[in-house]
Amino acid sequence: MNRSQTKNRKKTPGLAVGLAPSCGELARGSELTIHDGASPTANGGFFRLLVVGMLLLPGAHSSRAQSLERTTLEQLEEQAFRSAVLHAAGSIVQLRIIGGAERVDGVTMAEGPTTGVVLSSDGYVVTSLYRFVPPPVTVLAILADGKQFAAKVVATDQSRKLVLLKLQNAEGLAVTEPAPADSYRVGQWAIALGQTYRADRPNVSVGILSAKRRIFGRALQTDAAVSAANYGGPLIDIEGRVLGILAPMSPGSEKAIAGVDWYDSGIGFAVPLEAWMPAMERLKTGKDLQRGVLGVTLSEGSPRETPAKIKEVISQGPAAEVGIEVGDLVTQINGQPIATHNDLKFAITPHYAGDTLTLTLERDGQSQEVEVTLTTIAHLQELAKE
């Protein structure tokens, strides 16, 4: 069964958190229900341990034992999901937007609130760029406990389609827990959360982590339902730690809302949070981040097979200024081997304008290194007009 597809399930009494009666409803954005009762104790390790225990039950090969096993496994899944959502819910905020555009690039924008994730106890919040093109007049952040804060835009990450906000006069906020990058596993549970329908409880969509290093190294991919209902919210693991921040993205376009037409398609993206945290520190200065480019074109051929040989160097661009020439073969970037066009694109695209990279080139049979500082696409376009 595709893990993003779900079954009708009954609520399990006595748990601190109960999902809606149908997990299928969760995928369509129904609510998380908070109950009084014992705190959940399930986590990823507990869940896996009980699953293994069930598989070792005597008589498990009988139809009755198998039926009992399936029922128990389903209950354990639900308990693990509830525990994960509860762990993350306190650091999710609803963002109410006043102003902004009704249509962007011919696309009608969603109305109503969007979602943010708290990154610091003093009120730094990350969200998707989706509802911030152009920037709204007013943003109001509402926490799950009902507290409200005016929020201002600090800066935007145009490469990863994220916005950093600052909640005014905030202190002591619950902060999200990033999942370690080395814990990502293709096929693991991935739960997409949004705070669009109610401020006090998230809407939930369950799926798996489908792939890593998508959008040329900038995003994780999930088959959980991702749309305006949870853009800006977290994609969490089975322990409630944040894998990434949900955002519409596309490998074929750098436009601000590229990828919105893929909503609820089984192809959704999230910016890996742990790797993005240093970028947050740069955004705190108030300066936007842009995708970095080298200022070259490559020789014709299959992106997956053709060596990264320089076909054209844009005059006065970063590559030209450090002496890169037509015919040079790029063999390494920051010590990472480069064998094809795709290797070069995956090595450069995650970096921002202003980042400095070390390129190893082969020219006339000789190897040499150059350091080059990336620029913006807009700067290259200006150079092309001169």
C-alpha positions in Angstrom: 0.0 0.0 0.0 1.2 3.5 -0.8 1.8 5.1 2.5 0.3 8.3 1.4 -3.0 6.4 1.0 -4.7 5.5 4.2 -7.5 3.5 5.7 -10.5 4.3 7.8 -9.5 3.8 11.4 -11.2 4.2 14.8 -9.9 6.5 17.4 -7.9 4.8 20.2 -9.1 6.0 23.6 -6.7 7.0 26.4 -4.0 8.6 24.1 -3.0 12.2 24.5 -3.5 12.9 20.9 -6.0 11.4 18.5 -6.1 11.8 14.7 -9.4 12.2 12.9 -11.4 9.0 12.4 -10.1 8.6 8.9 -6.5 9.1 8.0 -7.8 9.7 4.5 -9.5 12.8 6.0 -6.1 13.8 7.4 -4.6 13.8 3.9 -7.4 16.1 2.9 -6.7 18.5 5.7 -8.9 17.5 8.6 -8.0 18.4 12.2 -5.8 17.0 14.9 -7.8 16.4 18.0 -6.3 16.9 21.4 -7.6 14.8 24.2 -7.1 14.7 28.0 -5.3 11.6 29.1 -2.0 10.0 29.5 0.9 11.4 27.5 2.0 9.3 24.6 5.2 7.3 25.0 5.5 6.1 21.4 8.5 7.1 19.3 10.3 5.7 16.4 12.4 3.2 18.4 9.4 2.1 20.6 7.3 1.6 17.5 9.9 -0.5 15.8 10.4 -2.6 18.9 6.7 -3.4 19.3 6.5 -4.3 15.6 9.3 -6.7 15.9 7.7 -8.2 19.1 4.4 -8.7 17.2 6.1 -10.5 14.4 7.5 -13.0 17.0 4.1 -13.9 18.5 3.4 -17.6 18.7 1.0 -18.8 16.1 1.5 -15.7 14.0 1.0 -17.8 10.9 -2.6 -18.6 11.7 -5.3 -16.4 10.1 -6.5 -15.2 13.4 -3.0 -14.3 14.6 -2.3 -12.5 11.4 -5.5 -10.5 11.7 -4.6 -9.6 15.3 -1.1 -8.7 14.1 -2.4 -6.4 11.4 -4.8 -4.7 13.9 -2.1 -4.2 16.4 0.4 -2.8 13.8 -2.3 -0.4 12.6 -2.8 0.8 16.2 0.9 1.2 16.7 1.2 3.2 13.5 -1.6 5.6 14.6 0.0 5.9 18.1 3.4 6.7 16.5 1.8 9.3 14.2 0.0 11.0 17.1 3.1 11.1 19.2 5.1 12.6 16.3 2.5 15.3 15.6 2.2 16.2 19.2 5.9 16.6 19.5 6.0 19.1 16.6 2.7 20.9 17.1 3.8 23.4 19.7 6.3 25.1 17.3 3.9 25.5 14.4 2.1 28.9 14.0 -0.8 30.1 11.9 0.0 33.2 9.8 -2.9 35.4 8.8 -2.1 37.5 5.7 -3.5 40.9 5.0 -2.8 42.4 1.6 -0.7 40.8 -1.1 -1.7 39.8 -4.7 -4.7 37.7 -5.8 -2.8 36.5 -8.9 0.9 36.0 -9.5 2.3 34.9 -12.9 -1.2 34.1 -14.0 -1.9 31.9 -11.1 -4.7 32.6 -8.6 -3.3 32.6 -5.1 -4.9 30.7 -2.2 -6.8 32.8 0.3 -6.8 32.4 4.0 -4.0 31.7 6.5 -0.7 30.0 5.8 1.8 28.2 8.1 5.1 29.0 9.8 7.6 27.1 12.0 9.3 28.6 15.0 13.1 28.5 14.8 14.1 30.5 17.9 12.5 31.2 21.3 12.6 35.0 20.6 10.4 34.7 17.6 12.2 33.9 14.3 9.8 32.0 12.1 10.3 30.4 8.7 7.6 30.0 6.1 7.1 29.5 2.4 7.5 32.4 -0.1 4.2 31.4 -1.6 2.0 34.0 0.2 4.7 36.7 0.2 4.8 37.6 -3.5 4.6 40.5 -3.3 5.1 41.1 0.5 1.7 41.5 2.3 0.8 44.6 4.2 0.3 42.9 7.5 1.2 39.5 9.0 -0.4 38.2 12.2 1.0 35.1 13.8 -1.2 33.0 16.1 0.2 30.3 18.3 -1.6 27.1 19.3 -2.3 28.6 22.8 -4.0 31.6 21.3 -1.2 34.1 21.7 -0.9 36.6 18.9 2.1 38.5 17.6 2.6 41.0 14.8 5.2 39.7 12.4 7.5 41.4 10.0 9.5 40.1 7.0 13.2 40.0 7.8 14.5 38.7 4.4 13.7 36.1 1.8 15.6 33.1 0.4 14.8 33.3 -3.3 16.7 30.1 -4.1 14.7 27.9 -1.8 11.5 29.9 -1.8 11.5 30.6 2.0 10.8 33.7 4.1 12.2 34.6 7.5 9.8 36.4 9.8 10.3 38.0 13.2 7.5 38.0 15.7 7.5 41.3 17.6 8.1 41.1 21.4 8.1 37.3 21.4 10.0 35.4 24.0 10.0 31.9 25.5 8.4 30.3 22.4 8.6 26.5 21.8 11.2 25.8 19.1 11.2 23.1 16.5 13.7 20.2 16.6 15.5 19.6 13.2 16.1 16.0 12.3 19.8 15.3 11.8 20.6 15.2 8.1 22.3 11.8 8.5 19.0 10.3 9.7 17.2 10.9 6.4 16.2 7.6 4.8 14.3 7.1 1.5 11.1 5.2 2.4 10.9 6.5 6.0 7.6 7.9 7.2 7.1 11.6 6.5 4.3 13.6 7.9 3.3 17.0 6.4 1.7 19.5 8.8 -0.1 22.7 8.2 -1.9 25.2 10.4 -4.3 26.7 7.9 -7.7 25.6 9.1 -7.4 26.2 12.8 -4.7 28.0 14.8 -4.8 25.5 17.7 -4.3 22.2 15.8 -2.5 21.1 12.6 -3.9 19.4 9.6 -2.0 16.3 8.8 -1.0 14.3 5.7 1.0 11.1 6.0 3.4 9.7 3.4 7.0 8.7 3.0 10.3 10.4 2.1 10.5 9.6 -1.6 13.9 11.0 -2.5 16.7 13.3 -1.4 18.7 16.0 -3.2 15.8 17.0 -5.6 15.6 20.4 -7.3 19.4 20.2 -7.9 20.3 19.4 -4.4 18.0 21.9 -2.6 15.0 19.8 -1.6 13.6 16.5 -0.2 10.7 14.9 -2.0 7.6 13.3 -0.4 4.4 11.7 -1.6 2.5 13.2 1.3 -0.2 15.6 0.1 1.5 19.1 -0.2 -0.5 22.2 -1.1 -1.4 25.7 0.0 -3.0 23.9 3.0 0.5 23.2 4.4 3.0 25.4 2.5 5.4 26.8 5.1 4.7 24.0 7.5 7.1 21.2 8.6 7.6 17.8 7.1 8.4 15.7 10.1 9.7 12.2 10.8 8.1 9.5 13.0 9.8 11.1 16.1 8.3 14.5 15.4 11.6 16.1 14.3 11.5 18.4 11.3 13.0 17.0 8.1 12.2 20.1 6.1 10.0 23.1 5.4 7.3 22.5 2.8 7.4 24.8 -0.2 6.3 24.7 -3.9 9.3 24.2 -6.1 10.1 23.0 -9.6 13.2 21.7 -11.3 12.3 23.6 -14.5 11.7 27.1 -13.1 13.1 29.6 -10.6 9.9 31.7 -10.5 8.7 32.5 -7.0 5.6 30.2 -7.2 7.0 27.6 -9.5 5.6 24.2 -8.6 2.2 25.2 -7.2 0.5 23.3 -10.0 1.8 20.1 -8.5 -0.3 20.4 -5.3 -1.6 17.1 -3.8 -0.1 15.2 -6.8 2.1 12.9 -4.7 5.1 15.0 -5.6 5.9 17.5 -2.9 9.1 19.2 -1.8 10.6 20.4 1.5 13.8 22.3 2.1 16.0 20.3 4.5 15.9 22.3 7.7 19.2 21.3 9.4 21.3 22.2 6.3 19.3 25.5 5.9 19.9 26.8 9.4 23.2 28.6 8.5 21.2 30.5 5.8 18.8 31.6 8.4 21.7 33.4 10.2 22.5 35.2 7.0 18.9 36.2 6.5 18.9 37.8 10.0 21.0 40.6 8.6 18.1 41.6 6.4 19.7 40.8 3.1 17.9 38.5 0.7 19.6 35.4 -0.6 19.7 34.6 -4.3 20.7 31.5 -6.2 24.4 31.7 -7.2 25.5 31.3 -10.8 29.0 30.9 -12.4 28.4 32.7 -15.7 29.2 30.0 -18.2 27.4 27.6 -20.6 28.5 24.1 -21.2 29.2 22.1 -24.4 26.2 20.3 -26.0 25.3 16.8 -25.0 23.4 14.6 -22.5 23.4 16.3 -19.1 24.0 12.9 -17.5 26.8 11.8 -19.8 28.6 14.8 -21.2 31.8 16.1 -19.5 31.5 19.6 -18.0 33.5 21.4 -20.7 33.0 25.2 -21.0 31.4 26.3 -24.2 30.9 30.0 -23.4 32.1 32.4 -20.7 29.9 35.5 -20.1 32.0 38.6 -20.4 32.7 40.3 -17.0 30.9 37.4 -15.2 32.4 35.5 -12.2 34.1 32.9 -14.4 35.6 35.5 -16.8 37.0 37.5 -14.0 39.1 34.6 -12.7 40.3 33.6 -16.1 38.1 30.6 -16.9 38.3 30.0 -20.7 36.3 28.3 -23.4 37.4 24.7 -23.7 38.3 24.4 -20.0 37.1 21.1 -18.4 35.7 21.4 -14.9 36.9 18.3 -13.0 36.2 19.2 -9.3 34.3 21.8 -7.3 35.3 22.2 -3.6 37.1 18.8 -3.9 33.9 17.1 -5.2 34.6 15.2 -8.5 32.7 16.6 -11.5 32.2 14.2 -14.5 29.1 15.5 -16.2 26.9 18.5 -16.7 24.6 17.3 -14.0 27.4 16.9 -11.5 28.4 20.6 -12.1 24.8 21.8 -11.7 24.2 19.8 -8.5 27.5 21.1 -7.1 26.8 24.8 -7.8 23.0 25.3 -7.6 22.7 24.8 -3.8 25.1 27.7 -3.3 24.1 31.4 -3.0 25.3 34.5 -4.8 28.3 35.7 -2.9 29.6 32.2 -2.0 33.1 31.4 -3.1 33.9 28.0 -4.6 37.2 26.3 -5.6 37.1 24.9 -9.1 39.7 22.5 -10.5 40.1 22.9 -14.3 41.9 20.9 -16.9 43.4 23.0 -19.7 45.8 21.6 -22.4 46.5 18.6 -20.2 47.4 20.6 -17.2 45.3 20.9 -13.9 44.8 24.2 -12.2 42.6 25.7 -9.4 40.7 28.9 -9.4 38.5 30.5 -6.7 35.3 32.1 -8.0 32.6 34.1 -6.3 29.1 33.4 -7.6 26.7 36.1 -8.7 23.0 36.4 -9.3 21.1 35.6 -12.5 19.9 39.2 -12.5 23.5 40.5 -12.6 24.3 38.2 -15.6 21.2 39.5 -17.4 22.4 43.1 -16.9 25.8 42.2 -18.2 24.2 40.6 -21.3 22.5 44.0 -22.1 25.8 45.9 -22.1 
